[in-house]
């Protein structure tokens, strides 16, 4: 007989199928069990669509009467784009509800109390760490009113992201690049600076990994950008350029003519960029920028997690660029610390993932 933990794990597996599609909503999966058998499953596919519990209840039908409902996130208790799931669970005659974690959103919380008041047995906190990690971007967005930022880069064993001439293709292997394409498909936007556009001419798509491409965002204060670039082909994926009000008007006009969206602001910083992302309902943003902008993003606390691919190669050269520019730190005791790290081999490369400690916000635009 499967345990509560196993069914919540199944909820997380279901929920993950919609990764990259639900913003600003969380990833949620639900399972209904009657007489030790799964009689209904479902997950939330995207904002505006029914929640996971509703799909599971529809699949179960009359078999939901007296059954146990599993869900990785507390059933919502408010009317938003959809009615409250707590009431649907009560009306279906569910006997017991097992919840992975409470909802951090003040507007949605209260489902546990509503269910218990209706006489339903409720268990909370099953596989909570797994559920928290699944929805780390959602939790961060709710608590900090800012998207969850991931900084991704590939470097050689001696910490270089290019040669002294600027050549960088390719540091990591094909399997690592495939992992990056998968990550892009799960993010709502990917951000680069103008220098990356000029030097690398990237596409920033998921290359067929997953079912979607992210919004491609370029940060360029004065629009010192080429008028021909892969990112300006918006038939593949949308592109947004963030610039300042004193940017080059001629370049702005040419980009707009190609279908690129421009947003101007008085001062362009990583914090200002993330505010735009938040207001658009985005939840998880991938920074794939060069060292200068990466340093600014870290200093501004707009990076919460790091994906560092380390290739078994040595380039050398004192002037060869590194993944992070000047953070203004003078002592090793000031170094930004990664926590909760994991190491994974990806063919010949090593992928290090970790969470970045927070520091005092810094917003001087230097890119």
Secondary structure as a PSIPRED ss2 file (coil, helix, strand):
# PSIPRED VFORMAT (PSIPRED V4.0)

   1 X C   1.000  0.000  0.000
   2 X C   1.000  0.000  0.000
   3 X C   1.000  0.000  0.000
   4 X H   0.000  1.000  0.000
   5 X H   0.000  1.000  0.000
   6 X H   0.000  1.000  0.000
   7 X H   0.000  1.000  0.000
   8 X H   0.000  1.000  0.000
   9 X H   0.000  1.000  0.000
  10 X H   0.000  1.000  0.000
  11 X H   0.000  1.000  0.000
  12 X H   0.000  1.000  0.000
  13 X H   0.000  1.000  0.000
  14 X H   0.000  1.000  0.000
  15 X H   0.000  1.000  0.000
  16 X H   0.000  1.000  0.000
  17 X C   1.000  0.000  0.000
  18 X C   1.000  0.000  0.000
  19 X C   1.000  0.000  0.000
  20 X C   1.000  0.000  0.000
  21 X C   1.000  0.000  0.000
  22 X C   1.000  0.000  0.000
  23 X C   1.000  0.000  0.000
  24 X C   1.000  0.000  0.000
  25 X C   1.000  0.000  0.000
  26 X C   1.000  0.000  0.000
  27 X C   1.000  0.000  0.000
  28 X C   1.000  0.000  0.000
  29 X E   0.000  0.000  1.000
  30 X E   0.000  0.000  1.000
  31 X E   0.000  0.000  1.000
  32 X E   0.000  0.000  1.000
  33 X E   0.000  0.000  1.000
  34 X E   0.000  0.000  1.000
  35 X C   1.000  0.000  0.000
  36 X C   1.000  0.000  0.000
  37 X E   0.000  0.000  1.000
  38 X E   0.000  0.000  1.000
  39 X E   0.000  0.000  1.000
  40 X E   0.000  0.000  1.000
  41 X E   0.000  0.000  1.000
  42 X E   0.000  0.000  1.000
  43 X E   0.000  0.000  1.000
  44 X C   1.000  0.000  0.000
  45 X C   1.000  0.000  0.000
  46 X C   1.000  0.000  0.000
  47 X C   1.000  0.000  0.000
  48 X C   1.000  0.000  0.000
  49 X C   1.000  0.000  0.000
  50 X C   1.000  0.000  0.000
  51 X C   1.000  0.000  0.000
  52 X H   0.000  1.000  0.000
  53 X H   0.000  1.000  0.000
  54 X H   0.000  1.000  0.000
  55 X H   0.000  1.000  0.000
  56 X H   0.000  1.000  0.000
  57 X H   0.000  1.000  0.000
  58 X H   0.000  1.000  0.000
  59 X H   0.000  1.000  0.000
  60 X H   0.000  1.000  0.000
  61 X H   0.000  1.000  0.000
  62 X H   0.000  1.000  0.000
  63 X H   0.000  1.000  0.000
  64 X H   0.000  1.000  0.000
  65 X C   1.000  0.000  0.000
  66 X C   1.000  0.000  0.000
  67 X C   1.000  0.000  0.000
  68 X E   0.000  0.000  1.000
  69 X E   0.000  0.000  1.000
  70 X E   0.000  0.000  1.000
  71 X E   0.000  0.000  1.000
  72 X E   0.000  0.000  1.000
  73 X E   0.000  0.000  1.000
  74 X C   1.000  0.000  0.000
  75 X C   1.000  0.000  0.000
  76 X C   1.000  0.000  0.000
  77 X C   1.000  0.000  0.000
  78 X C   1.000  0.000  0.000
  79 X C   1.000  0.000  0.000
  80 X C   1.000  0.000  0.000
  81 X C   1.000  0.000  0.000
  82 X C   1.000  0.000  0.000
  83 X C   1.000  0.000  0.000
  84 X C   1.000  0.000  0.000
  85 X H   0.000  1.000  0.000
  86 X H   0.000  1.000  0.000
  87 X H   0.000  1.000  0.000
  88 X H   0.000  1.000  0.000
  89 X H   0.000  1.000  0.000
  90 X H   0.000  1.000  0.000
  91 X H   0.000  1.000  0.000
  92 X C   1.000  0.000  0.000
  93 X C   1.000  0.000  0.000
  94 X C   1.000  0.000  0.000
  95 X C   1.000  0.000  0.000
  96 X E   0.000  0.000  1.000
  97 X E   0.000  0.000  1.000
  98 X E   0.000  0.000  1.000
  99 X E   0.000  0.000  1.000
 100 X E   0.000  0.000  1.000
 101 X E   0.000  0.000  1.000
 102 X C   1.000  0.000  0.000
 103 X C   1.000  0.000  0.000
 104 X C   1.000  0.000  0.000
 105 X C   1.000  0.000  0.000
 106 X C   1.000  0.000  0.000
 107 X C   1.000  0.000  0.000
 108 X C   1.000  0.000  0.000
 109 X C   1.000  0.000  0.000
 110 X C   1.000  0.000  0.000
 111 X H   0.000  1.000  0.000
 112 X H   0.000  1.000  0.000
 113 X H   0.000  1.000  0.000
 114 X H   0.000  1.000  0.000
 115 X H   0.000  1.000  0.000
 116 X H   0.000  1.000  0.000
 117 X H   0.000  1.000  0.000
 118 X C   1.000  0.000  0.000
 119 X C   1.000  0.000  0.000
 120 X C   1.000  0.000  0.000
 121 X E   0.000  0.000  1.000
 122 X E   0.000  0.000  1.000
 123 X E   0.000  0.000  1.000
 124 X E   0.000  0.000  1.000
 125 X C   1.000  0.000  0.000
 126 X C   1.000  0.000  0.000
 127 X C   1.000  0.000  0.000
 128 X H   0.000  1.000  0.000
 129 X H   0.000  1.000  0.000
 130 X H   0.000  1.000  0.000
 131 X H   0.000  1.000  0.000
 132 X H   0.000  1.000  0.000
 133 X H   0.000  1.000  0.000
 134 X H   0.000  1.000  0.000
 135 X C   1.000  0.000  0.000
 136 X H   0.000  1.000  0.000
 137 X H   0.000  1.000  0.000
 138 X H   0.000  1.000  0.000
 139 X H   0.000  1.000  0.000
 140 X H   0.000  1.000  0.000
 141 X H   0.000  1.000  0.000
 142 X H   0.000  1.000  0.000
 143 X H   0.000  1.000  0.000
 144 X H   0.000  1.000  0.000
 145 X C   1.000  0.000  0.000
 146 X C   1.000  0.000  0.000
 147 X C   1.000  0.000  0.000
 148 X E   0.000  0.000  1.000
 149 X E   0.000  0.000  1.000
 150 X E   0.000  0.000  1.000
 151 X E   0.000  0.000  1.000
 152 X E   0.000  0.000  1.000
 153 X E   0.000  0.000  1.000
 154 X E   0.000  0.000  1.000
 155 X E   0.000  0.000  1.000
 156 X E   0.000  0.000  1.000
 157 X C   1.000  0.000  0.000
 158 X C   1.000  0.000  0.000
 159 X C   1.000  0.000  0.000
 160 X C   1.000  0.000  0.000
 161 X C   1.000  0.000  0.000
 162 X C   1.000  0.000  0.000
 163 X C   1.000  0.000  0.000
 164 X C   1.000  0.000  0.000
 165 X C   1.000  0.000  0.000
 166 X C   1.000  0.000  0.000
 167 X C   1.000  0.000  0.000
 168 X C   1.000  0.000  0.000
 169 X C   1.000  0.000  0.000
 170 X C   1.000  0.000  0.000
 171 X C   1.000  0.000  0.000
 172 X C   1.000  0.000  0.000
 173 X C   1.000  0.000  0.000
 174 X H   0.000  1.000  0.000
 175 X H   0.000  1.000  0.000
 176 X H   0.000  1.000  0.000
 177 X H   0.000  1.000  0.000
 178 X H   0.000  1.000  0.000
 179 X H   0.000  1.000  0.000
 180 X H   0.000  1.000  0.000
 181 X H   0.000  1.000  0.000
 182 X H   0.000  1.000  0.000
 183 X H   0.000  1.000  0.000
 184 X H   0.000  1.000  0.000
 185 X H   0.000  1.000  0.000
 186 X C   1.000  0.000  0.000
 187 X C   1.000  0.000  0.000
 188 X C   1.000  0.000  0.000
 189 X E   0.000  0.000  1.000
 190 X E   0.000  0.000  1.000
 191 X E   0.000  0.000  1.000
 192 X E   0.000  0.000  1.000
 193 X E   0.000  0.000  1.000
 194 X H   0.000  1.000  0.000
 195 X H   0.000  1.000  0.000
 196 X H   0.000  1.000  0.000
 197 X H   0.000  1.000  0.000
 198 X H   0.000  1.000  0.000
 199 X H   0.000  1.000  0.000
 200 X H   0.000  1.000  0.000
 201 X C   1.000  0.000  0.000
 202 X C   1.000  0.000  0.000
 203 X C   1.000  0.000  0.000
 204 X C   1.000  0.000  0.000
 205 X C   1.000  0.000  0.000
 206 X C   1.000  0.000  0.000
 207 X C   1.000  0.000  0.000
 208 X C   1.000  0.000  0.000
 209 X C   1.000  0.000  0.000
 210 X C   1.000  0.000  0.000
 211 X C   1.000  0.000  0.000
 212 X C   1.000  0.000  0.000
 213 X C   1.000  0.000  0.000
 214 X C   1.000  0.000  0.000
 215 X E   0.000  0.000  1.000
 216 X E   0.000  0.000  1.000
 217 X E   0.000  0.000  1.000
 218 X E   0.000  0.000  1.000
 219 X E   0.000  0.000  1.000
 220 X C   1.000  0.000  0.000
 221 X C   1.000  0.000  0.000
 222 X C   1.000  0.000  0.000
 223 X C   1.000  0.000  0.000
 224 X C   1.000  0.000  0.000
 225 X C   1.000  0.000  0.000
 226 X C   1.000  0.000  0.000
 227 X C   1.000  0.000  0.000
 228 X C   1.000  0.000  0.000
 229 X C   1.000  0.000  0.000
 230 X H   0.000  1.000  0.000
 231 X H   0.000  1.000  0.000
 232 X H   0.000  1.000  0.000
 233 X C   1.000  0.000  0.000
 234 X C   1.000  0.000  0.000
 235 X C   1.000  0.000  0.000
 236 X C   1.000  0.000  0.000
 237 X C   1.000  0.000  0.000
 238 X C   1.000  0.000  0.000
 239 X E   0.000  0.000  1.000
 240 X E   0.000  0.000  1.000
 241 X E   0.000  0.000  1.000
 242 X E   0.000  0.000  1.000
 243 X E   0.000  0.000  1.000
 244 X E   0.000  0.000  1.000
 245 X C   1.000  0.000  0.000
 246 X C   1.000  0.000  0.000
 247 X C   1.000  0.000  0.000
 248 X C   1.000  0.000  0.000
 249 X H   0.000  1.000  0.000
 250 X H   0.000  1.000  0.000
 251 X H   0.000  1.000  0.000
 252 X H   0.000  1.000  0.000
 253 X H   0.000  1.000  0.000
 254 X H   0.000  1.000  0.000
 255 X H   0.000  1.000  0.000
 256 X H   0.000  1.000  0.000
 257 X H   0.000  1.000  0.000
 258 X C   1.000  0.000  0.000
 259 X C   1.000  0.000  0.000
 260 X C   1.000  0.000  0.000
 261 X E   0.000  0.000  1.000
 262 X E   0.000  0.000  1.000
 263 X E   0.000  0.000  1.000
 264 X E   0.000  0.000  1.000
 265 X E   0.000  0.000  1.000
 266 X C   1.000  0.000  0.000
 267 X C   1.000  0.000  0.000
 268 X C   1.000  0.000  0.000
 269 X C   1.000  0.000  0.000
 270 X H   0.000  1.000  0.000
 271 X H   0.000  1.000  0.000
 272 X H   0.000  1.000  0.000
 273 X H   0.000  1.000  0.000
 274 X H   0.000  1.000  0.000
 275 X H   0.000  1.000  0.000
 276 X H   0.000  1.000  0.000
 277 X H   0.000  1.000  0.000
 278 X H   0.000  1.000  0.000
 279 X H   0.000  1.000  0.000
 280 X C   1.000  0.000  0.000
 281 X C   1.000  0.000  0.000
 282 X C   1.000  0.000  0.000
 283 X C   1.000  0.000  0.000
 284 X E   0.000  0.000  1.000
 285 X E   0.000  0.000  1.000
 286 X E   0.000  0.000  1.000
 287 X E   0.000  0.000  1.000
 288 X C   1.000  0.000  0.000
 289 X C   1.000  0.000  0.000
 290 X C   1.000  0.000  0.000
 291 X H   0.000  1.000  0.000
 292 X H   0.000  1.000  0.000
 293 X H   0.000  1.000  0.000
 294 X H   0.000  1.000  0.000
 295 X H   0.000  1.000  0.000
 296 X H   0.000  1.000  0.000
 297 X H   0.000  1.000  0.000
 298 X H   0.000  1.000  0.000
 299 X H   0.000  1.000  0.000
 300 X C   1.000  0.000  0.000
 301 X C   1.000  0.000  0.000
 302 X C   1.000  0.000  0.000
 303 X C   1.000  0.000  0.000
 304 X C   1.000  0.000  0.000
 305 X E   0.000  0.000  1.000
 306 X E   0.000  0.000  1.000
 307 X E   0.000  0.000  1.000
 308 X E   0.000  0.000  1.000
 309 X E   0.000  0.000  1.000
 310 X E   0.000  0.000  1.000
 311 X E   0.000  0.000  1.000
 312 X C   1.000  0.000  0.000
 313 X C   1.000  0.000  0.000
 314 X C   1.000  0.000  0.000
 315 X C   1.000  0.000  0.000
 316 X C   1.000  0.000  0.000
 317 X C   1.000  0.000  0.000
 318 X C   1.000  0.000  0.000
 319 X C   1.000  0.000  0.000
 320 X C   1.000  0.000  0.000
 321 X C   1.000  0.000  0.000
 322 X C   1.000  0.000  0.000
 323 X C   1.000  0.000  0.000
 324 X C   1.000  0.000  0.000
 325 X C   1.000  0.000  0.000
 326 X C   1.000  0.000  0.000
 327 X C   1.000  0.000  0.000
 328 X C   1.000  0.000  0.000
 329 X C   1.000  0.000  0.000
 330 X C   1.000  0.000  0.000
 331 X C   1.000  0.000  0.000
 332 X H   0.000  1.000  0.000
 333 X H   0.000  1.000  0.000
 334 X H   0.000  1.000  0.000
 335 X C   1.000  0.000  0.000
 336 X C   1.000  0.000  0.000
 337 X C   1.000  0.000  0.000
 338 X E   0.000  0.000  1.000
 339 X E   0.000  0.000  1.000
 340 X E   0.000  0.000  1.000
 341 X E   0.000  0.000  1.000
 342 X E   0.000  0.000  1.000
 343 X E   0.000  0.000  1.000
 344 X E   0.000  0.000  1.000
 345 X E   0.000  0.000  1.000
 346 X E   0.000  0.000  1.000
 347 X C   1.000  0.000  0.000
 348 X C   1.000  0.000  0.000
 349 X E   0.000  0.000  1.000
 350 X E   0.000  0.000  1.000
 351 X E   0.000  0.000  1.000
 352 X E   0.000  0.000  1.000
 353 X E   0.000  0.000  1.000
 354 X E   0.000  0.000  1.000
 355 X E   0.000  0.000  1.000
 356 X E   0.000  0.000  1.000
 357 X C   1.000  0.000  0.000
 358 X C   1.000  0.000  0.000
 359 X C   1.000  0.000  0.000
 360 X C   1.000  0.000  0.000
 361 X C   1.000  0.000  0.000
 362 X C   1.000  0.000  0.000
 363 X C   1.000  0.000  0.000
 364 X C   1.000  0.000  0.000
 365 X C   1.000  0.000  0.000
 366 X C   1.000  0.000  0.000
 367 X C   1.000  0.000  0.000
